[in-house]
Amino acid sequence: MLAALFQKFFAHDAGSGAGRDRLLRLAREALDQNRYDEAVAQLDRLLAREPRNAEALFLRGTALIECNRPRDALSDFERALAAGPAQARYHYNAAVASWKLNEMGRCQASLQAALALEPQLQAAREFLDRTELHGDHYGILLQRIQRHLKPRNYLEIGTENGFSLALAGVETTAIGIDPEPRIAVPLGPNHRVFAETSDDFFARHDVRTLLGGPVELALIDGMHLFEYALRDFINVERLGSREATILVHDVYPQDREGISRERKGAVWLGDVWRLIPCLKRHRPDLWIRTIASPPSGLALIRNLDPASGLLAQKLEQLRREFLALDYPAIEKDRKTALNWVPNDWENVRELLDRNIS
């Protein structure tokens, strides 16, 4: 009986102004102390009496994200926004829930709505930038590309631990190049690693003989400096055919972190991104798209011309020209500058199958 009286009193208290404030305070305290289930329980009581309490809905949605219930959280944020007045933090947390659900269009729309209310909300601006890369991680995307194209041979520059090389089918003749390979996975019977720099490899070996013909698929993921990537592209193109495909990793930085020419931390993309505007300007015959694959984009280059000597003839000129191009010059319009396309497998497959001759 005492419990029933307590529940009756508590329910009445929750509906009062003082009771409402108390439950909101307790919920915020629970959130601050990472007691998310407790926060949800407190807010359930309040929302049972005040289902359109926008702040309670926002707080419960925030707790539900931490409870790994993003769909329920998103519902709460939408109800909070409908109850009004709209606040930037409601839109921002709705974006977080959408991101966890991999609903990137909705995530971007919520972030844009947050910025419309608070243009100086830097966290929303940085989050919006990061949503440009979504979908399959580039390792999964590489595997999909390998399985779809089924190349007879595969050339990889920058093999490191061997994970990406091992994605090539057992029937594919695959060569990995890395000056200091640390192979950590079993490789196929037709897979071989050369422990040397790519410049030395191309100078010393008859690559077409090693591969059994012209290069059909290649990945450039070696030294993260523009001139190295450019030389690698030149060497791979001359050994391929017009129908070959060259992939280049780390071409889409999302911010200025890790893009210096000197490695300063764990994340280092270098300035490989410069390769894309270089090829666009000096080889407009090439077909280039940068797939928005996390963590740093994957360029897809086709319509090669193995007979072209243009880039090799201008190598030093191109180095000087594009080292003078700073990232801030393209940062605001990097989607256009780097030929960004969505990372959706149906879209990527259509790009791979497209007749571009």
Contacts in CASP RR format, 6 or more apart in sequence:
PFRMAT RR
TARGET T0000
AUTHOR 0000-0000-0000
METHOD contacts of the structure
MODEL  1
MLAALFQKFFAHDAGSGAGRDRLLRLAREALDQNRYDEAVAQLDRLLARE
PRNAEALFLRGTALIECNRPRDALSDFERALAAGPAQARYHYNAAVASWK
LNEMGRCQASLQAALALEPQLQAAREFLDRTELHGDHYGILLQRIQRHLK
PRNYLEIGTENGFSLALAGVETTAIGIDPEPRIAVPLGPNHRVFAETSDD
FFARHDVRTLLGGPVELALIDGMHLFEYALRDFINVERLGSREATILVHD
VYPQDREGISRERKGAVWLGDVWRLIPCLKRHRPDLWIRTIASPPSGLAL
IRNLDPASGLLAQKLEQLRREFLALDYPAIEKDRKTALNWVPNDWENVRE
LLDRNIS
10 45 0 8 1.000
11 45 0 8 1.000
11 48 0 8 1.000
11 49 0 8 1.000
13 19 0 8 1.000
13 22 0 8 1.000
14 20 0 8 1.000
14 23 0 8 1.000
14 45 0 8 1.000
14 46 0 8 1.000
14 48 0 8 1.000
14 49 0 8 1.000
15 46 0 8 1.000
15 49 0 8 1.000
15 50 0 8 1.000
20 46 0 8 1.000
20 50 0 8 1.000
20 53 0 8 1.000
23 42 0 8 1.000
23 43 0 8 1.000
23 45 0 8 1.000
23 46 0 8 1.000
23 56 0 8 1.000
24 46 0 8 1.000
24 55 0 8 1.000
24 56 0 8 1.000
24 59 0 8 1.000
26 42 0 8 1.000
27 39 0 8 1.000
27 42 0 8 1.000
27 43 0 8 1.000
27 46 0 8 1.000
27 56 0 8 1.000
27 59 0 8 1.000
27 60 0 8 1.000
27 63 0 8 1.000
28 39 0 8 1.000
28 59 0 8 1.000
30 36 0 8 1.000
30 38 0 8 1.000
30 39 0 8 1.000
30 42 0 8 1.000
30 63 0 8 1.000
31 39 0 8 1.000
31 59 0 8 1.000
31 62 0 8 1.000
31 63 0 8 1.000
34 66 0 8 1.000
36 63 0 8 1.000
36 64 0 8 1.000
36 66 0 8 1.000
36 67 0 8 1.000
37 63 0 8 1.000
37 67 0 8 1.000
39 59 0 8 1.000
39 60 0 8 1.000
39 63 0 8 1.000
40 60 0 8 1.000
40 63 0 8 1.000
40 64 0 8 1.000
40 67 0 8 1.000
43 56 0 8 1.000
43 59 0 8 1.000
43 60 0 8 1.000
43 63 0 8 1.000
44 60 0 8 1.000
46 53 0 8 1.000
46 56 0 8 1.000
47 53 0 8 1.000
47 56 0 8 1.000
47 57 0 8 1.000
47 60 0 8 1.000
50 56 0 8 1.000
51 79 0 8 1.000
52 79 0 8 1.000
52 83 0 8 1.000
53 83 0 8 1.000
54 79 0 8 1.000
54 80 0 8 1.000
54 81 0 8 1.000
54 83 0 8 1.000
54 84 0 8 1.000
54 85 0 8 1.000
54 87 0 8 1.000
54 90 0 8 1.000
55 80 0 8 1.000
57 76 0 8 1.000
57 77 0 8 1.000
57 79 0 8 1.000
57 80 0 8 1.000
57 83 0 8 1.000
58 76 0 8 1.000
58 77 0 8 1.000
58 80 0 8 1.000
58 87 0 8 1.000
58 89 0 8 1.000
58 90 0 8 1.000
58 93 0 8 1.000
60 73 0 8 1.000
60 76 0 8 1.000
61 72 0 8 1.000
61 73 0 8 1.000
61 76 0 8 1.000
61 77 0 8 1.000
61 93 0 8 1.000
61 97 0 8 1.000
62 73 0 8 1.000
62 93 0 8 1.000
64 70 0 8 1.000
64 72 0 8 1.000
64 73 0 8 1.000
64 76 0 8 1.000
65 73 0 8 1.000
65 93 0 8 1.000
65 96 0 8 1.000
65 97 0 8 1.000
65 100 0 8 1.000
70 96 0 8 1.000
70 97 0 8 1.000
70 98 0 8 1.000
70 100 0 8 1.000
70 101 0 8 1.000
71 97 0 8 1.000
71 101 0 8 1.000
73 93 0 8 1.000
73 97 0 8 1.000
74 94 0 8 1.000
74 97 0 8 1.000
74 98 0 8 1.000
74 101 0 8 1.000
77 90 0 8 1.000
77 91 0 8 1.000
77 93 0 8 1.000
77 94 0 8 1.000
77 97 0 8 1.000
78 94 0 8 1.000
80 90 0 8 1.000
81 90 0 8 1.000
81 91 0 8 1.000
81 94 0 8 1.000
86 113 0 8 1.000
86 117 0 8 1.000
87 117 0 8 1.000
88 113 0 8 1.000
88 114 0 8 1.000
88 115 0 8 1.000
88 117 0 8 1.000
88 118 0 8 1.000
88 121 0 8 1.000
88 124 0 8 1.000
89 114 0 8 1.000
91 110 0 8 1.000
91 111 0 8 1.000
91 113 0 8 1.000
91 114 0 8 1.000
91 117 0 8 1.000
91 124 0 8 1.000
92 110 0 8 1.000
92 111 0 8 1.000
92 114 0 8 1.000
92 121 0 8 1.000
92 123 0 8 1.000
92 124 0 8 1.000
92 127 0 8 1.000
94 106 0 8 1.000
94 110 0 8 1.000
95 106 0 8 1.000
95 107 0 8 1.000
95 108 0 8 1.000
95 110 0 8 1.000
95 111 0 8 1.000
95 114 0 8 1.000
95 124 0 8 1.000
95 127 0 8 1.000
98 104 0 8 1.000
98 105 0 8 1.000
98 106 0 8 1.000
98 107 0 8 1.000
98 110 0 8 1.000
99 107 0 8 1.000
99 127 0 8 1.000
99 131 0 8 1.000
102 134 0 8 1.000
102 135 0 8 1.000
104 131 0 8 1.000
104 134 0 8 1.000
104 135 0 8 1.000
105 131 0 8 1.000
107 131 0 8 1.000
108 128 0 8 1.000
108 131 0 8 1.000
111 124 0 8 1.000
111 127 0 8 1.000
111 128 0 8 1.000
111 131 0 8 1.000
112 128 0 8 1.000
114 121 0 8 1.000
114 124 0 8 1.000
115 121 0 8 1.000
115 124 0 8 1.000
115 125 0 8 1.000
115 128 0 8 1.000
118 124 0 8 1.000
126 255 0 8 1.000
129 254 0 8 1.000
129 255 0 8 1.000
130 254 0 8 1.000
132 252 0 8 1.000
132 254 0 8 1.000
132 292 0 8 1.000
132 335 0 8 1.000
132 340 0 8 1.000
133 252 0 8 1.000
133 254 0 8 1.000
133 292 0 8 1.000
133 293 0 8 1.000
133 294 0 8 1.000
133 295 0 8 1.000
133 296 0 8 1.000
133 297 0 8 1.000
133 343 0 8 1.000
134 292 0 8 1.000
134 294 0 8 1.000
134 342 0 8 1.000
134 343 0 8 1.000
135 292 0 8 1.000
135 293 0 8 1.000
135 294 0 8 1.000
135 343 0 8 1.000
135 344 0 8 1.000
136 144 0 8 1.000
136 293 0 8 1.000
136 343 0 8 1.000
136 345 0 8 1.000
137 293 0 8 1.000
137 294 0 8 1.000
137 295 0 8 1.000
138 249 0 8 1.000
138 293 0 8 1.000
138 294 0 8 1.000
138 295 0 8 1.000
138 296 0 8 1.000
138 297 0 8 1.000
138 298 0 8 1.000
139 163 0 8 1.000
139 164 0 8 1.000
139 167 0 8 1.000
141 291 0 8 1.000
141 293 0 8 1.000
141 298 0 8 1.000
141 343 0 8 1.000
141 345 0 8 1.000
141 348 0 8 1.000
142 164 0 8 1.000
142 167 0 8 1.000
142 219 0 8 1.000
142 247 0 8 1.000
142 298 0 8 1.000
143 167 0 8 1.000
144 345 0 8 1.000
144 348 0 8 1.000
144 349 0 8 1.000
145 217 0 8 1.000
145 245 0 8 1.000
145 247 0 8 1.000
145 348 0 8 1.000
145 352 0 8 1.000
146 154 0 8 1.000
146 167 0 8 1.000
146 168 0 8 1.000
146 169 0 8 1.000
146 172 0 8 1.000
146 217 0 8 1.000
147 169 0 8 1.000
148 349 0 8 1.000
148 352 0 8 1.000
149 216 0 8 1.000
149 217 0 8 1.000
149 245 0 8 1.000
149 352 0 8 1.000
150 169 0 8 1.000
150 171 0 8 1.000
150 172 0 8 1.000
151 168 0 8 1.000
151 172 0 8 1.000
151 216 0 8 1.000
151 217 0 8 1.000
151 245 0 8 1.000
152 172 0 8 1.000
152 173 0 8 1.000
152 212 0 8 1.000
152 213 0 8 1.000
152 216 0 8 1.000
153 172 0 8 1.000
153 173 0 8 1.000
153 174 0 8 1.000
153 175 0 8 1.000
153 211 0 8 1.000
153 212 0 8 1.000
153 213 0 8 1.000
153 215 0 8 1.000
153 216 0 8 1.000
153 217 0 8 1.000
154 165 0 8 1.000
154 168 0 8 1.000
154 172 0 8 1.000
154 173 0 8 1.000
154 174 0 8 1.000
154 175 0 8 1.000
154 216 0 8 1.000
154 217 0 8 1.000
154 218 0 8 1.000
154 219 0 8 1.000
155 174 0 8 1.000
155 175 0 8 1.000
155 176 0 8 1.000
155 177 0 8 1.000
155 207 0 8 1.000
155 211 0 8 1.000
155 215 0 8 1.000
155 217 0 8 1.000
155 218 0 8 1.000
155 219 0 8 1.000
155 236 0 8 1.000
155 239 0 8 1.000
156 164 0 8 1.000
156 165 0 8 1.000
156 174 0 8 1.000
156 175 0 8 1.000
156 176 0 8 1.000
156 177 0 8 1.000
156 218 0 8 1.000
156 219 0 8 1.000
156 221 0 8 1.000
157 176 0 8 1.000
157 177 0 8 1.000
157 178 0 8 1.000
157 198 0 8 1.000
157 218 0 8 1.000
157 219 0 8 1.000
157 220 0 8 1.000
157 221 0 8 1.000
157 222 0 8 1.000
157 232 0 8 1.000
157 236 0 8 1.000
158 176 0 8 1.000
158 177 0 8 1.000
158 178 0 8 1.000
158 198 0 8 1.000
158 219 0 8 1.000
158 221 0 8 1.000
158 222 0 8 1.000
159 165 0 8 1.000
159 176 0 8 1.000
159 177 0 8 1.000
159 178 0 8 1.000
159 181 0 8 1.000
159 183 0 8 1.000
159 193 0 8 1.000
160 178 0 8 1.000
160 181 0 8 1.000
160 182 0 8 1.000
161 181 0 8 1.000
161 182 0 8 1.000
161 183 0 8 1.000
161 184 0 8 1.000
161 185 0 8 1.000
162 176 0 8 1.000
162 181 0 8 1.000
162 183 0 8 1.000
162 184 0 8 1.000
162 185 0 8 1.000
162 187 0 8 1.000
162 193 0 8 1.000
163 184 0 8 1.000
163 185 0 8 1.000
164 219 0 8 1.000
164 221 0 8 1.000
165 174 0 8 1.000
165 176 0 8 1.000
165 187 0 8 1.000
165 191 0 8 1.000
165 193 0 8 1.000
166 185 0 8 1.000
166 186 0 8 1.000
166 187 0 8 1.000
166 188 0 8 1.000
166 191 0 8 1.000
168 174 0 8 1.000
168 188 0 8 1.000
168 191 0 8 1.000
169 188 0 8 1.000
170 188 0 8 1.000
170 189 0 8 1.000
170 190 0 8 1.000
171 190 0 8 1.000
172 190 0 8 1.000
173 190 0 8 1.000
173 210 0 8 1.000
173 211 0 8 1.000
173 212 0 8 1.000
174 187 0 8 1.000
174 188 0 8 1.000
174 190 0 8 1.000
174 191 0 8 1.000
174 192 0 8 1.000
175 191 0 8 1.000
175 192 0 8 1.000
175 193 0 8 1.000
175 194 0 8 1.000
175 207 0 8 1.000
175 210 0 8 1.000
175 211 0 8 1.000
176 191 0 8 1.000
176 192 0 8 1.000
176 193 0 8 1.000
176 194 0 8 1.000
177 193 0 8 1.000
177 194 0 8 1.000
177 196 0 8 1.000
177 197 0 8 1.000
177 198 0 8 1.000
177 201 0 8 1.000
178 193 0 8 1.000
178 194 0 8 1.000
178 195 0 8 1.000
178 222 0 8 1.000
179 195 0 8 1.000
179 196 0 8 1.000
179 197 0 8 1.000
180 195 0 8 1.000
181 193 0 8 1.000
181 195 0 8 1.000
183 193 0 8 1.000
187 193 0 8 1.000
192 210 0 8 1.000
194 201 0 8 1.000
194 205 0 8 1.000
196 204 0 8 1.000
198 222 0 8 1.000
198 223 0 8 1.000
198 228 0 8 1.000
198 231 0 8 1.000
198 232 0 8 1.000
198 235 0 8 1.000
199 231 0 8 1.000
201 207 0 8 1.000
202 235 0 8 1.000
202 239 0 8 1.000
207 215 0 8 1.000
207 239 0 8 1.000
208 214 0 8 1.000
208 215 0 8 1.000
208 239 0 8 1.000
214 239 0 8 1.000
214 240 0 8 1.000
214 241 0 8 1.000
214 244 0 8 1.000
214 306 0 8 1.000
215 236 0 8 1.000
215 239 0 8 1.000
215 240 0 8 1.000
215 241 0 8 1.000
215 244 0 8 1.000
216 240 0 8 1.000
216 241 0 8 1.000
216 243 0 8 1.000
216 244 0 8 1.000
216 245 0 8 1.000
217 244 0 8 1.000
217 245 0 8 1.000
217 247 0 8 1.000
218 236 0 8 1.000
218 244 0 8 1.000
218 245 0 8 1.000
218 246 0 8 1.000
218 247 0 8 1.000
219 246 0 8 1.000
219 247 0 8 1.000
219 248 0 8 1.000
219 249 0 8 1.000
220 229 0 8 1.000
220 232 0 8 1.000
220 233 0 8 1.000
220 236 0 8 1.000
220 246 0 8 1.000
220 247 0 8 1.000
220 248 0 8 1.000
220 249 0 8 1.000
221 248 0 8 1.000
221 249 0 8 1.000
221 250 0 8 1.000
222 228 0 8 1.000
222 229 0 8 1.000
222 232 0 8 1.000
223 229 0 8 1.000
224 250 0 8 1.000
224 263 0 8 1.000
224 268 0 8 1.000
224 269 0 8 1.000
224 270 0 8 1.000
224 271 0 8 1.000
224 272 0 8 1.000
225 261 0 8 1.000
225 270 0 8 1.000
225 271 0 8 1.000
225 272 0 8 1.000
226 271 0 8 1.000
226 272 0 8 1.000
226 274 0 8 1.000
226 275 0 8 1.000
226 278 0 8 1.000
226 319 0 8 1.000
226 322 0 8 1.000
226 323 0 8 1.000
227 315 0 8 1.000
227 319 0 8 1.000
229 248 0 8 1.000
229 272 0 8 1.000
229 275 0 8 1.000
230 275 0 8 1.000
230 278 0 8 1.000
230 311 0 8 1.000
230 315 0 8 1.000
230 318 0 8 1.000
230 319 0 8 1.000
231 315 0 8 1.000
233 246 0 8 1.000
233 248 0 8 1.000
233 275 0 8 1.000
233 279 0 8 1.000
233 301 0 8 1.000
233 311 0 8 1.000
234 309 0 8 1.000
234 311 0 8 1.000
234 312 0 8 1.000
234 315 0 8 1.000
236 246 0 8 1.000
237 244 0 8 1.000
237 246 0 8 1.000
237 304 0 8 1.000
237 305 0 8 1.000
237 306 0 8 1.000
237 308 0 8 1.000
238 306 0 8 1.000
238 309 0 8 1.000
239 306 0 8 1.000
240 304 0 8 1.000
240 306 0 8 1.000
241 304 0 8 1.000
241 306 0 8 1.000
242 303 0 8 1.000
242 304 0 8 1.000
242 305 0 8 1.000
242 306 0 8 1.000
242 357 0 8 1.000
243 302 0 8 1.000
244 302 0 8 1.000
244 304 0 8 1.000
245 300 0 8 1.000
245 301 0 8 1.000
245 302 0 8 1.000
245 352 0 8 1.000
246 301 0 8 1.000
246 302 0 8 1.000
246 304 0 8 1.000
247 298 0 8 1.000
247 299 0 8 1.000
247 300 0 8 1.000
247 301 0 8 1.000
248 272 0 8 1.000
248 275 0 8 1.000
248 298 0 8 1.000
248 299 0 8 1.000
248 301 0 8 1.000
249 272 0 8 1.000
249 296 0 8 1.000
249 297 0 8 1.000
249 298 0 8 1.000
249 299 0 8 1.000
250 269 0 8 1.000
250 270 0 8 1.000
250 272 0 8 1.000
250 273 0 8 1.000
250 296 0 8 1.000
250 297 0 8 1.000
251 272 0 8 1.000
251 273 0 8 1.000
251 275 0 8 1.000
251 276 0 8 1.000
251 290 0 8 1.000
251 296 0 8 1.000
251 297 0 8 1.000
251 298 0 8 1.000
251 299 0 8 1.000
251 338 0 8 1.000
252 273 0 8 1.000
252 290 0 8 1.000
252 292 0 8 1.000
252 296 0 8 1.000
252 297 0 8 1.000
252 334 0 8 1.000
252 338 0 8 1.000
252 340 0 8 1.000
253 259 0 8 1.000
253 269 0 8 1.000
253 273 0 8 1.000
253 296 0 8 1.000
253 327 0 8 1.000
253 334 0 8 1.000
254 296 0 8 1.000
256 327 0 8 1.000
256 328 0 8 1.000
256 331 0 8 1.000
257 267 0 8 1.000
258 264 0 8 1.000
258 265 0 8 1.000
258 267 0 8 1.000
258 268 0 8 1.000
258 269 0 8 1.000
258 270 0 8 1.000
259 269 0 8 1.000
259 270 0 8 1.000
259 271 0 8 1.000
259 273 0 8 1.000
259 327 0 8 1.000
260 268 0 8 1.000
260 270 0 8 1.000
260 271 0 8 1.000
261 270 0 8 1.000
261 271 0 8 1.000
263 270 0 8 1.000
269 296 0 8 1.000
271 323 0 8 1.000
271 327 0 8 1.000
273 327 0 8 1.000
273 338 0 8 1.000
274 322 0 8 1.000
274 323 0 8 1.000
274 325 0 8 1.000
275 299 0 8 1.000
276 288 0 8 1.000
276 290 0 8 1.000
276 299 0 8 1.000
276 337 0 8 1.000
276 338 0 8 1.000
276 339 0 8 1.000
277 322 0 8 1.000
277 325 0 8 1.000
277 330 0 8 1.000
277 337 0 8 1.000
277 338 0 8 1.000
278 318 0 8 1.000
278 321 0 8 1.000
278 322 0 8 1.000
279 286 0 8 1.000
279 288 0 8 1.000
279 301 0 8 1.000
280 286 0 8 1.000
280 288 0 8 1.000
280 339 0 8 1.000
282 310 0 8 1.000
282 311 0 8 1.000
282 314 0 8 1.000
282 318 0 8 1.000
283 305 0 8 1.000
283 308 0 8 1.000
283 310 0 8 1.000
283 311 0 8 1.000
285 303 0 8 1.000
285 305 0 8 1.000
285 308 0 8 1.000
286 301 0 8 1.000
286 302 0 8 1.000
286 303 0 8 1.000
286 304 0 8 1.000
286 305 0 8 1.000
287 301 0 8 1.000
287 302 0 8 1.000
287 303 0 8 1.000
287 356 0 8 1.000
288 299 0 8 1.000
288 300 0 8 1.000
288 301 0 8 1.000
288 339 0 8 1.000
289 299 0 8 1.000
289 300 0 8 1.000
289 339 0 8 1.000
289 341 0 8 1.000
289 351 0 8 1.000
290 297 0 8 1.000
290 298 0 8 1.000
290 299 0 8 1.000
290 300 0 8 1.000
290 338 0 8 1.000
290 339 0 8 1.000
290 340 0 8 1.000
290 341 0 8 1.000
291 297 0 8 1.000
291 298 0 8 1.000
291 299 0 8 1.000
291 300 0 8 1.000
291 341 0 8 1.000
291 342 0 8 1.000
291 343 0 8 1.000
291 348 0 8 1.000
291 351 0 8 1.000
292 340 0 8 1.000
292 341 0 8 1.000
292 342 0 8 1.000
292 343 0 8 1.000
293 343 0 8 1.000
294 343 0 8 1.000
299 338 0 8 1.000
299 339 0 8 1.000
300 348 0 8 1.000
300 351 0 8 1.000
300 352 0 8 1.000
302 356 0 8 1.000
303 356 0 8 1.000
303 357 0 8 1.000
311 318 0 8 1.000
330 337 0 8 1.000
330 338 0 8 1.000
334 340 0 8 1.000
341 347 0 8 1.000
341 348 0 8 1.000
341 351 0 8 1.000
END
